[in-house]
Amino acid sequence: MTAPNGDGGAPTVDLSLMEPVFEKYAGQPGALIPILQKAQDIYNYLPPEVLQRIAERLGLALSKVYGVATFYAQFYLERRGRHVLKLCDGTACHVKGTPALLTAIQEEYGIRPGETTPDGELTVEVVYCIGSCALAPATILDGQVMGHMRPTKLLQRLKRQMGDTSCAKERAHAGKGQGDRDESTP
Ligand code: FES
């Protein structure tokens, strides 16, 4: 996890979260890829401090670790949000309205493709044909394909998805010390 450093600068990275991973793969010199995968699960991307620590612990050159992390498309070296929105801009989707969706996202959240909101909630990415051209313009929000998207509908879905997550977090937080009350039941 990353957390604000208190003076408004870049978030700090809690490297101690990697210790259980290093313990799990101790003595396995070929475990670089699973360690990178675990690190990405923890931090949602691969911060430079984490790559440095992995190189030190595995006794590898930092360039080797970077080489592997940049070779595979599954790894992200830029910070990603808790929610990831992918907009298809293949030919069918582009013609059917993806540019308007990108404009709506930029106006509402101030981010362009490849960027993440400053609060770390949302990342927007562009992909090219996800094999759902009949649903153009197609989008993927947190792994769920959504078709025939329109700007207003997309913004509503985003707010619901992001609101649902924060509400769930608030419920979990409020539930601490009050027993495991199920607030979904009347
Ligand atoms: S072009 Fe978007 S799904 Fe094919």
Residues whose N, C-alpha, C, O or C-beta is under 5 A from the ligand:
A	BS01	FES	C88 G90 T91 A92 C93 C129 I130 G131 S132 C133 A138
